[in-house]
């Protein structure tokens, strides 16, 4: 079980998985990145139309999680609380491009 970072499934709808992110016990980014990837792999997600991340992440964690799912899902997006929308960061879906906003 991940001690320093948690990743959980918040919702799955129409092939889009929403994952909830959260920090755990205090640690440095090297340990947090390893824990984040461990927590993600424990979900056993095989992919789908897209994945949306919601919750806090350091830059190294965000990069590691995005890399881990980028070829499993058609797009990767993260929630921006200022915009109150998800921002597409990676896309293999021709209908979406990086920078697009989705609900």
N, C-alpha and C positions, 0 to 999 in steps of 0.2 A: 504494500500500500504506500502510495506517495505521501511523504511527510511534509515537504516544503511547497508543494503545488498540487492543486486539484483540478481535474477536468471531468465534467459530467455532462450527460446528455440532458438538455433542457427540453427539446422538442424535435420531432421528425415529422415533416409534412411535405407531401409532393416531391419527395426525393431530396429535400433540403434538410440537413441536420443542423440544429442550433446547439452549440456547446457552451456551457457555463464554465468560466475560468475563475480561479480564486487562489490567492496566496495562502500558504499554510504557515508552518513555523518559520521564524526568521532564518535566512541562510544567504549565502552568496550565489551569484548567478550561475556558477558552474554546477552547483548542486541543484539549483532550482530548475535549470534546463533539463538535466537528467531526470528529475522527478516529473516534470511536465510531460516529457516524452513517454515515460513509464505509465503515467496516468492515462495518456491518450491511447497507448497501445492496449491497455486493459479494457478499453471500450469495445474493441474488436469491430470497428467500423470498416466496412469493405468499400465504401465510396458511395457515390450518388450524384445527383444533379449539382449540388453545392453544399458548402459548409459555411456556417456563420459562427464567429467567435464573439462571445459577450462576456465581459469582465476584465479585470486588470491583468496586465502582462508587462513585464520588462521588455525592452527591445530584443535581447537575446532569446527570450522565451517566445515572443511573437514570431521571430524569424524561424526558430526551430520547429514550432508547431505548424507554421505555414508550409515549410518545406516538407514536413512529414505527410501532409494531406494534399499537396498541390497536384499530384498525379492520380489521386484517387477520386477527386471531385472535379466537376466542371468549372466551378469557381470557388474562391476563398474570399470571404468578406469579414470585416470586423466592425463592431458597433462603435459609433461615434456619438457620445452623449450630447455634444453640442448641436449636432445635426438631427439627433433622434432618429437616425437611420444607419443602415449598414453600408460601409464603403467597400466596394469590390477592390481587392488588392492584387489578386491573381485570377486570370480567366483563360480557360480553353474553350469557353462557350462563345460562339460567334455573336450571340445576342447581347453579351455583356462585355464591357472592357474595363480595365483598371480605372478607378475614379468614379465609376457609375455608382449611384445611390439606389439601394433597395430597401424595402420595408422589412 
